[in-house]
Structure formats: structure tokens, C-alpha cells
Amino acid sequence: MKYLALIALFLLAAGISAALIQPKPDSTMPKKIKPTYSKSAYSVAHLSKERIDELAKKLKPDEVEVILAKGTERAFCGNLYDNHKDGVYVCRLCGLPLFASKEKFDSGTGWPSFFSPFDTDHVDYERDTAHGMTRTEILCTRCGAHLGHVFDDGPKPTGLRYCVNSVSLEFVEQGKDGKINWPEASKPLATQTAYFAGGCFWGVEDRLQQVPGVIDAVSGYQAGKGKNPTYEEVCTHTTGFAETVKVVFDPAKVSYKELLGWFFKIHDPTQLNRQGPDVGDNYRSAIFADNDEQLAQAKAFIEEQAKTERFKGRKIVTQVAKVADVGPFYAAEDYHQDYHLKHGGSCPLPND
């Protein structure tokens, strides 16, 4: 049954890829549900009007004309269109990273041009019919600052050209050590990572991604023999790898113990080497702790759960081990990522 779903997903993915690489002029990018966090670990919740007004006080008149009034600077006049240094371009108004130098190219238009954003969740899109034209306006997701427009005449691999006003950006140069010394407004959140295995990773990833405070959930393989396993190899039940979900979370919003609680709600930790109809050691229940503190919390949590009414007379068989002992996490193939999202469905979180 799972293999038939994969075949259908391959066909769907081919259509989605074509749509993204060759967008229609009046609909350059697909509509999406706005997340609270980006996969790059930034808060992208829209700022309040009061906060935007406060940030706008630092802008110069020419910056206000473009960033707030949606104007356009003159071609070849901006200070960044001919910038060839390595680094990241951040929003001048709120500091959110928008584009990286590695995606910058010379379009010959006189404006900074990029073929993709720093993170797809950092840029918003709106239909613009001003001046008798139909274009796609690009804006900073977090503060709504006007950046410019995106066109479908860019280079590979996206075929897109993000045409951006220099005054909408600030450039943060990369150091000689290859690292970025982020200004305070451009720093990502301080995150932590957890690893859970509880049957087919499609559902586990989908549900944990919905937990408030979870920034990203990635399907993959862990705790087996060898390196970089494929799905086909794992399904032979000879590698020892478990279908695992890597969870990046904001500890200020959700604790590791709370994630343990959600994990036990969305799977049955008493089933040995299976979850429902999915049978095999790759479907086993497991917690792979990122450090000693997580290991201690996981063991204590299981001891607590074993004493509850839910597990009376039922043995919890969840494997608990440190990542340092079982080996690294290997991300699964792209067609496994966001499986339910790609199908237009979802597994809701349990109410209790």
C-alpha cells in the first residue's frame, strides 16, 4: 500500500517541480500556509503595526519611498547591484535574512538579482497590477517591506529572477572564516534537536510539525549499520535503521518533556518492531537523545508513563539511546519529506 502511494507521489512531484521552475507570469509562486517559523529557525510571524512603525523611524526618505510606499529606485543607482562580496542580504526594515550571495547573478537590469531566496518562508508574494502591468510583487514576510518583483526569466535551477531594490536590503559580509557575524535583528533562534522513531515517519513528521514551538521536522533513518541508507535498503530489514524524525524546536516555546508527551500520544510504545499494519524493526519505537540531559529525561518520562493507567499490564518497549552511541541521523529521500503536505492531507494531533 505504501509503495502505491509512493508511485502516486512521484507523478505528483513531477508536476509540482515543473510548476515551480516554469511559473506563470501572474502567479509566480504557489500560495502557501504561512508558518510561524521558517526552516532556517527564524520567527516569521508578521510584526504588529506598532512594531513596524517603530522600526520605520530609522528609515531615510528614499528608503521610505521604496520600502513603505512601494516605489522603485533608479536602475544602476543602488549600492548593492554590483556587489560581489560573499555574505547575506537582510531586510533593511526588520533584519530578516532574505537573499544570499551564492544565489546572486548579474541580470544586466541594474538591480540586485537572485534566483532564489535565503529561505522560501522569508519572502511573500502579491499580485501587482500597477502601471498597466501584471507582475508579482515580493515582500519581506516578517514586516511586509516592499522588496521588488520576481519574474520567470531567471537562470537555472529555478528559472526565477528576484529583482530587488538595493535600499530594501542591508548586506552582512561573510568573515574570512566563512561565518556570518549576524547583527542582533538577524540572528536565528536558539534551537534544540530531538529524534523520535514511532512507525512510518510520514505521520510522525506531520504530527510533530504541528506542535507549537516545533520549527522543523525531517523524516530520515537512524541507528543502523552503514552510511546514507536508501529507503529500499531500510525496507529489507537487514540494516537495523529505524524510520526516524528529526525535530528542531524552540525550547522557549516547547520543552523536551512536552515533546516526549506528544510522541507517546501519537504512537503506541508497547508494540515491538511494528506500528499497526507496518511490521519490521524499521518501524520500532525509539528515542535517540541528543545529550545526557535528554537521555535522563527520556528514561524518567518512560518510568512515569509505565505507572499510569494507560500502560497498566502493558510493557513499554521504546528503545532509548544516545545519538552518540547509535550513530548520526540520515535524511530520507526528498519524496518522503512533507509527504502529507504534498498530498494535501494531514494527521491531526490528538486532543488528549
matplotlib code that plots the C-alpha trace (Angstrom):
import matplotlib.pyplot as plt

x = [0.0, 2.9, 4.6, 1.4, 1.3, 5.0, 4.3, 1.5, 3.7, 6.4, 3.9, 2.6, 6.1, 7.0, 4.1, 4.9, 8.5, 7.6, 5.1, 7.8, 10.5, 8.3, 5.8, 3.0, 3.7, 0.6, 1.2, 5.0, 4.8, 2.1, 0.0, 1.1, 0.0, 2.1, 4.2, 5.3, 8.9, 11.0, 13.1, 16.2, 15.0, 13.7, 10.4, 8.4, 5.2, 4.1, 5.1, 2.5, 1.8, 3.2, 6.5, 6.7, 6.1, 8.8, 11.3, 10.3, 11.6, 15.2, 14.5, 15.7, 13.2, 14.4, 14.1, 10.6, 9.6, 10.6, 10.1, 6.8, 5.4, 6.4, 8.5, 11.4, 14.9, 16.6, 18.5, 22.3, 22.0, 21.7, 24.8, 24.3, 23.5, 27.3, 28.3, 30.3, 31.3, 30.2, 27.5, 23.8, 21.3, 18.9, 15.7, 16.6, 13.5, 13.4, 16.7, 15.3, 17.8, 16.3, 18.9, 22.5, 25.4, 25.6, 22.2, 23.0, 23.7, 24.2, 20.9, 22.1, 19.0, 20.8, 19.1, 20.4, 19.1, 18.8, 17.5, 16.1, 15.6, 17.6, 14.6, 11.3, 9.3, 11.1, 9.5, 5.9, 4.2, 1.4, -0.2, 0.6, -1.4, 0.0, 1.3, -0.8, 1.2, 0.6, 3.6, 4.4, 5.5, 7.9, 7.8, 9.5, 7.4, 8.0, 7.5, 5.8, 8.6, 8.5, 11.5, 10.8, 9.3, 10.0, 10.0, 10.2, 13.2, 16.0, 18.8, 18.7, 17.9, 14.7, 14.2, 13.3, 14.7, 14.1, 14.7, 15.3, 15.8, 19.2, 17.6, 15.3, 18.4, 21.4, 24.5, 26.1, 29.6, 30.9, 34.0, 37.3, 36.5, 33.3, 31.0, 28.4, 28.6, 24.9, 23.5, 21.1, 18.0, 19.2, 20.2, 18.3, 16.5, 18.5, 17.1, 17.5, 17.1, 15.2, 14.9, 11.9, 11.1, 7.5, 6.5, 6.0, 7.8, 5.2, 2.7, 5.2, 6.7, 3.4, 2.0, 5.1, 5.4, 2.1, 3.2, 3.6, 7.3, 8.4, 10.4, 11.1, 10.6, 12.5, 12.0, 15.1, 16.9, 18.9, 20.6, 21.6, 24.6, 26.3, 26.0, 23.5, 20.9, 18.2, 14.6, 14.8, 17.8, 16.0, 12.9, 15.0, 15.1, 18.8, 20.3, 18.9, 17.9, 14.7, 12.4, 13.2, 12.0, 14.5, 12.7, 14.2, 12.4, 12.4, 12.9, 11.4, 8.1, 8.0, 10.1, 11.7, 9.4, 6.4, 7.7, 8.1, 4.4, 3.3, 5.4, 3.7, 0.3, 0.8, 2.1, 1.8, 5.1, 4.1, 4.3, 7.6, 9.1, 5.9, 3.2, -0.2, 0.0, 3.6, 5.8, 9.6, 12.4, 12.5, 9.1, 10.2, 9.6, 12.7, 14.0, 17.5, 18.7, 20.9, 22.7, 22.9, 20.1, 17.7, 18.7, 17.9, 14.6, 13.5, 14.2, 12.4, 9.5, 9.1, 9.3, 6.5, 4.3, 4.8, 3.0, -0.1, -3.4, -2.8, 0.1, -1.2, -0.4, 1.4, 5.1, 6.7, 9.3, 10.6, 14.4, 16.2, 19.8, 22.1, 22.8, 26.5, 26.0, 23.7, 25.1, 24.0, 20.7, 20.4, 17.7, 15.4, 14.8, 13.0, 9.8, 9.4, 9.6, 6.3, 4.5, 1.1, 1.5, 2.3, -0.8, -3.0, -3.8, -2.7, -2.8, -4.4, -2.8, -4.8, -7.0, -5.8]
y = [0.0, 2.4, 1.6, 2.6, 5.9, 6.5, 5.9, 8.5, 10.9, 10.6, 11.6, 14.5, 15.7, 15.9, 18.2, 20.4, 20.7, 21.8, 24.4, 25.9, 26.0, 27.5, 29.7, 31.7, 35.5, 36.3, 33.6, 33.2, 31.3, 29.0, 30.1, 28.6, 28.5, 31.0, 29.3, 30.8, 29.7, 29.2, 26.1, 28.3, 28.8, 32.4, 33.7, 34.8, 35.8, 39.2, 42.1, 44.3, 47.7, 49.4, 47.5, 48.3, 52.0, 51.9, 50.3, 52.7, 55.7, 54.8, 54.9, 57.7, 59.4, 57.5, 54.2, 55.1, 55.8, 52.2, 50.1, 51.6, 53.3, 50.5, 52.8, 51.7, 53.1, 54.0, 51.3, 51.1, 53.6, 51.2, 50.5, 46.7, 45.8, 45.4, 43.9, 40.7, 40.1, 36.9, 37.3, 37.6, 40.4, 41.1, 43.2, 46.9, 47.3, 44.2, 42.4, 39.1, 37.3, 37.5, 36.5, 35.1, 36.0, 32.4, 32.9, 36.4, 36.8, 39.7, 40.1, 43.3, 45.1, 47.4, 46.0, 43.2, 39.9, 36.5, 33.2, 32.1, 33.5, 32.7, 30.7, 30.3, 31.3, 34.6, 36.1, 36.8, 37.3, 39.5, 40.2, 43.7, 45.3, 48.9, 50.9, 48.8, 45.7, 42.4, 41.4, 39.5, 41.8, 40.4, 41.5, 40.6, 38.0, 39.4, 43.1, 43.5, 45.7, 46.1, 44.4, 44.5, 41.9, 38.4, 37.3, 33.9, 34.8, 33.8, 31.2, 27.6, 25.8, 27.9, 29.9, 32.9, 36.4, 38.2, 41.8, 43.7, 47.4, 48.0, 50.3, 47.5, 45.5, 45.6, 43.5, 41.4, 40.3, 36.8, 36.7, 35.1, 32.1, 31.6, 32.5, 35.3, 37.8, 38.3, 41.7, 41.2, 41.6, 38.9, 36.2, 32.9, 31.4, 29.3, 25.8, 22.3, 19.0, 15.8, 12.4, 10.1, 6.8, 5.6, 3.7, 5.2, 8.6, 10.2, 10.5, 11.1, 14.0, 15.5, 15.5, 16.7, 19.5, 20.8, 21.1, 24.8, 25.6, 23.0, 24.7, 21.8, 18.0, 15.9, 12.2, 10.0, 6.9, 6.3, 3.7, 1.2, -0.3, 1.6, 5.2, 7.1, 4.2, 4.3, 3.6, 0.3, -0.8, 0.0, -1.9, -5.1, -5.2, -6.1, -2.7, -2.1, 1.5, 2.9, 5.4, 8.4, 12.0, 14.8, 17.6, 21.1, 23.1, 26.3, 25.4, 28.8, 27.6, 23.8, 21.7, 18.4, 16.7, 18.1, 16.7, 13.3, 13.6, 14.3, 11.5, 9.0, 10.4, 9.8, 6.2, 3.0, 2.5, -1.1, -2.5, -4.2, -3.7, -2.5, 0.1, -1.2, -2.8, -1.7, -4.5, -4.6, -3.3, -0.1, 0.7, 0.2, 2.8, 4.6, 7.9, 8.9, 11.5, 14.3, 14.7, 13.3, 15.6, 14.4, 10.8, 11.3, 13.0, 10.2, 7.5, 9.3, 10.0, 6.3, 5.3, 7.8, 6.6, 2.9, 3.7, 5.3, 3.6, 3.7, 1.2, -0.9, -4.5, -3.3, -3.1, 0.0, -1.3, 2.0, 1.9, 4.8, 5.6, 8.5, 9.7, 9.4, 5.7, 4.8, 7.0, 10.0, 10.8, 10.5, 12.5, 10.4, 10.9, 14.1, 12.4, 11.3, 14.8, 16.6, 13.6, 14.5, 18.2, 17.2, 15.1, 17.9, 15.9, 15.8, 13.7, 15.9, 16.0, 14.0, 16.2, 14.5]
z = [0.0, 0.9, -2.4, -4.4, -2.5, -3.4, -7.1, -7.0, -5.2, -7.9, -10.5, -8.4, -7.5, -11.2, -11.9, -8.8, -9.9, -13.4, -11.9, -9.7, -12.3, -15.1, -13.2, -14.9, -15.1, -13.0, -10.4, -10.0, -6.8, -5.3, -2.4, 1.0, 4.6, 6.4, 9.2, 12.5, 12.0, 8.9, 8.4, 8.9, 12.5, 12.3, 13.6, 10.5, 12.3, 11.0, 13.1, 14.7, 13.1, 16.2, 15.9, 12.2, 12.8, 15.4, 13.0, 10.2, 12.3, 11.3, 7.5, 5.3, 2.9, -0.2, 1.8, 2.9, -0.7, -1.7, 1.4, 2.6, -0.4, -2.9, -5.1, -7.3, -7.2, -10.4, -12.3, -11.8, -8.9, -5.9, -3.9, -4.0, -7.6, -8.4, -5.0, -5.5, -1.9, 0.0, 2.5, 3.2, 2.3, 5.1, 5.2, 5.9, 8.0, 10.3, 9.7, 8.4, 6.0, 2.5, -0.1, -0.1, -2.3, -3.7, -5.4, -6.8, -10.5, -13.0, -14.8, -16.6, -15.3, -12.9, -9.8, -7.4, -8.9, -7.2, -8.5, -5.1, -1.6, 1.6, 2.8, 0.9, 4.0, 4.3, 1.1, 0.5, -2.9, -4.1, -7.4, -8.7, -11.4, -11.1, -14.1, -16.6, -16.0, -14.2, -12.0, -8.8, -6.0, -3.4, 0.2, 3.5, 5.2, 8.7, 8.2, 4.8, 3.4, -0.3, -2.0, -5.7, -8.1, -9.3, -12.9, -14.7, -16.9, -14.5, -14.7, -13.6, -11.4, -10.6, -13.7, -11.5, -11.2, -7.9, -8.9, -5.7, -4.7, -3.0, -0.5, 0.7, 1.7, 4.0, 3.3, 6.0, 4.8, 5.4, 7.5, 6.4, 8.5, 6.3, 9.2, 9.3, 12.3, 12.4, 13.7, 16.6, 14.4, 12.0, 14.4, 14.2, 17.2, 19.7, 19.0, 20.2, 18.4, 19.2, 17.4, 17.6, 15.8, 16.0, 12.9, 9.5, 9.5, 7.3, 10.1, 12.9, 11.0, 10.0, 13.6, 15.4, 12.9, 14.2, 17.8, 18.7, 19.1, 16.6, 13.8, 11.5, 11.3, 8.9, 8.0, 7.9, 9.2, 12.3, 14.5, 11.8, 10.0, 7.3, 6.0, 3.9, 3.6, 1.0, 1.6, -0.3, 1.8, 5.1, 3.9, 3.6, 7.4, 7.3, 8.1, 11.5, 10.7, 12.2, 10.4, 12.5, 12.6, 13.4, 15.3, 15.6, 18.3, 20.2, 23.9, 24.8, 23.3, 23.9, 26.3, 25.5, 28.1, 26.3, 23.0, 24.8, 25.8, 22.2, 20.9, 23.2, 22.3, 18.5, 18.6, 20.6, 22.5, 23.6, 20.1, 19.4, 16.0, 14.4, 14.5, 13.4, 10.0, 9.4, 10.6, 10.9, 13.0, 10.9, 12.5, 16.1, 18.8, 19.8, 21.4, 20.4, 22.9, 21.6, 25.0, 28.6, 29.8, 27.1, 27.9, 31.6, 30.8, 28.4, 30.9, 33.7, 31.4, 30.4, 34.1, 34.9, 32.0, 33.0, 36.2, 34.5, 33.9, 30.1, 30.4, 33.2, 32.3, 29.1, 28.7, 27.1, 24.6, 23.4, 22.7, 24.4, 23.5, 22.8, 19.3, 20.1, 20.6, 17.8, 15.1, 13.0, 11.5, 7.7, 6.0, 3.8, 0.1, -0.8, -1.8, 1.8, 3.2, 3.9, 2.5, 3.8, 2.9, -0.7, -0.8, 0.6, 3.7, 7.4, 10.5, 13.3, 16.7, 19.4, 21.7, 24.9]

ax = plt.figure().add_subplot(projection="3d")
ax.plot(x, y, z, "-o")
ax.set_aspect("equal")
plt.show()
